[in-house]
């Protein structure tokens, strides 16, 4: 089952000719979730072949323009496209007031409901879930209330080995018991351990989005063992004072978070416009956390 992240924008606040501000799409089992919505996000969705009507929910980390200014024209476009089902938006306060303002002056005939859910940025808790996925808020350390997000797959259902079904002549009822994780009792009284006939198709997968923030060991603990970690890297290692004062992270700090979290892979973005070539930032991260890559705009990362 699919679990991917497509990068729509990877720059910081100041516009550049070649980069768009923060936005990503998480595709989990063909359910699409927008994470942050910097300016131009609707064009970026279309450019990457993602139909905006497929978005199930939007997660906004904080109310700085480079993370949310693209949300409002996107909502208007969804109305023009004929969206009818509600759009769920998870964001810190006062996003509700901002949405009400736009509804009053720009969306008076919007054909679908915009539902805002407040993300309490000081709380680490589940803010969204369905049968196979849960999304957790991760408190971050920025200049305004900010939360990261952890997308975590729930434990997948057990599969039953078809060869064992034939070998032990299992009934439908016994197959259902095996899928529930129960041991199986055969007609002759033999008890088959569940592990003999059933197996986990794959380990639950996870993706963490941490932007914008100062270095946070607590955030690293809360995404422990994550498969893919996105961490903002606004500054190079020698700009630590700038990073600290502006609520951002350096390359080495992002790499240390990945290391402390036991992440399998790190991707970095949200680069200051002063860096015309971001590859040296990747190389700085690799001195601490080798499996680091650039969150290149337009690239899709698959979580195995």
N, C-alpha and C positions, 0 to 999 in steps of 0.2 A: 504494500500500500504506500502511496506517495507521501513524502514528507520533505518539502523543499523550501528554500528561501531565495527569493529573487530580489536583487538590489535595484531599487529605482533611483536612489540618490544617496550620495556618500560624503557630501561636503558640509561644511559648517555654515554659519550665518551669512557671511559675505558672499554674494553671488559671484560666480566665475563663468567664463564663456563655455566651459566644457563640462561642468559638474552641476548636479542638482542637489538641493538640500535633502535632509533625511526622509527616507520612505523605503519601505520594504513590503513584500507580500509573502506571507507564509501560506503554503499550500499543504494542507493536511487532509489526506483522503479525498482530494478534489473539493475540499471546502477552503475558500480563500479568505484570508484575514489580512487587512492592511495595518501595518505597524508604522506609526507616524505618517504625516501627510504634509511634507514641505511643499513650497510653491511648485506648480507645474505637475503635480502628481497625476492628474487625470491624463495629460498627454503622455506621461511616462508609462502609465498602465497600457494605453493603446499602443504605444511604440513597442512595448514588450509582448504584445499579443494577449494581454489579459483583459477580458471583458469586465468593465467596472460593475456590471449588473451581477457578476458572480460573487462579489464581496459579501460575506456573511456578517462581518463585524469590523470595527475600526478601533485600534488601541493607540491612544495618544499619550506619550510619556510625560509631557509637560507643555505649558502654554507659552513657549517661545515661538515666534513666528516661523522660524526655519523648521519647525516640527509640526505646525498645524495650519499655516495659512492656506495650504492647498485643499483643506477639507471642505471649505464653504463652496467654492465653485464646483467641486466634485459632487456635492449633494445636489446642487442645481442641475448639473448635467444628468445625474441619475433620474431626476424628475423628467427632464426632456426625453430621456430614453424609455420612459414608461415604467419605471420601477413601481411595484405595488406592495411588496412585502416590507416590513419595518427594517430600518438600518440601526443596528445596535452600536452605540459609541461608548467606549470606556475611556474616561479621561478625568483628570483632577478638576476640582472646582476652581474657578467659576465657569467651566465650560457650559453648564446648563443655561446660565444667563446669556452667554454669547450666542448659543444656538437659538434661544428665545428671541433675541434681537434680530437675528437674520430671518427667522421665521416671520416676524412681524413686518419687516420691511422688504424682504426679497422672496420669501417662500410662501406667500399667502395661499397659493393654489397647489402646493406640493402634493403629489398623489400618493405619497407613502408617509409613514410615521417615522420620525427620528427619535429614537429612545436613548437618552443619556443615562449612563450608570457612573456614579462617582467612584473614582479610584482614590482611596485614602493612601496618600504617599508615605505615611509613617507605618503602614501595616503590611506584613508579609502574609498574604492569604489568597485563597482561590477567589478569583473575580469572575470567572467564566468556566463552564464545563458542559460537556455533552457525554454521550455514551463512551466515546473513545479518547477524548482530549480534555485536559484541564489547563487553565492559564492562571498563573500566580503573579501577584504584584511583588516587586522587589524594591524596597525603599533605597533611594540613591541620594547622593550628596551634591546638590547643585545649588545655584543661586535662588532658584524658585522651587516650590514643591515638585518633585520629580519621582517617577517610578519606572523601573525597568520591568520586563515581562519574561516569564519563564513558561514556554509552551512544552507541556509534558504529556506524552502519550500514556494513557492508562494501560494496565496490564492486558495484553491481547488475549482473546479466548484461546483455550487449548485446541489443538488439532488432534484427531484420532488417526493413528496409522492405519491406512486402508488394508495393508497386508496382515496386520494383527486382527482386524475385523474378520477377515476370511479365516485366518489361522484358528481363532478361538470361537468362530461362528457367533459373533456378538449380535445381540438383538438391538433394535432401535432404542429400547429403554436403557440398555447397558451402554450404548454409545453416548446417549445423553448424560448418563451418570459420569462417564469418563470425561466428557467435556466440562462437567462441573468440578472436576478434580477429585472425584471419588474413586476408591478402589472398586474392583469388579469381582463379584462372586459368581463363578461358573456353576453349571448344573450339578457337577460332581462335588461341589463344596470348595473347590480350589479358589483361593483369593489372589487375584492379580493386582499387584501394586499399580497405582495409576500411572507411574512412570514407565511401566511395561507397555502400555497401549497408547498413551497420550504424550504430547510434547508441545512446548511453547514455540510458536512459529518464528518469533524473534523477540529479543529483549526490547522493552519499552524505550523509545527514543525521546530526545529532548533538544530544545533550542532556547538559548537565553539571549536577550537583547538588553544591553546595558549602555544607555546613552541618555543624557549627559551626566557626568559625575566626576567628582574627585575620587582618588583611590579609596576603595572600600573593601576591607577584608571581610566584613559582615556579608556584603553582597556575594563575595566569592563562596562563602560557606553556604549560602542559600541556593546556589546553583551547582552544588557539589556533584561531580561526575557527569556534567553536561556534555552531550555529544558535539554540539557546535555552539560556540560562544561568539557573539558580536560585542565588541567593546569599543567605545569611542576612543580615538587617539588624536586629539586635537593638536598636540604639541610633541616635538621631539624631546628626547631625554634631557637635553641641556636647557630646556625651557620650563623647568619644574616650578619656578616661582610664578611665572605667568599662569601656568595650569592651576596651581593652588588658588591663586587670587581670583580666577575667573570661573572656578567650579568645574574644571575639566581635568583630563588625565594626559599623561605622557605615554610614550611608547613603552618604557620600562614598567610603568605602573599597570598598564593594560596587560602586559605579559606576565607580571607577577600575579594578577588576579586569575588569569588562565591557569597558571602553575598551581596556585593555592586551591583553585576549584577542581583540579584534576581533570580539566577539560580535555577532550580528545583533539579538538581543533579550534583555533582562534582566527577570526577575521576582524579586520580593523577598518574604521572609517571615521567620518566627521572631521576631516582634516582642515586645518586652518588654510586660508587661501594663500598664505605666504609660501606654502610648499607647492612648487610647480610640478615636481615629480615626487609622488608619495612612496616610491619603492625604497628609498633610504629609511623611511619610517618602518617599513616591513622588516628590513634587515636589522634595525635596532631591536625590534621585538624578538627576532629570531635568536639574538644573543642570550636571551633568557628562556624563551619558549619557542622551540624550533618549528613546530607545526603551525606557523602563522602565515596567513595569506591576506591579500588585499580584497576588501569588499568592493570589487570592481563594478561600476554601474552597468547594469544589464546582465550581469552574470547570475546564474542560478546555482545554488549549492544544494546538493542532495545529502540528506541525513540518513545514513545506512542503519 
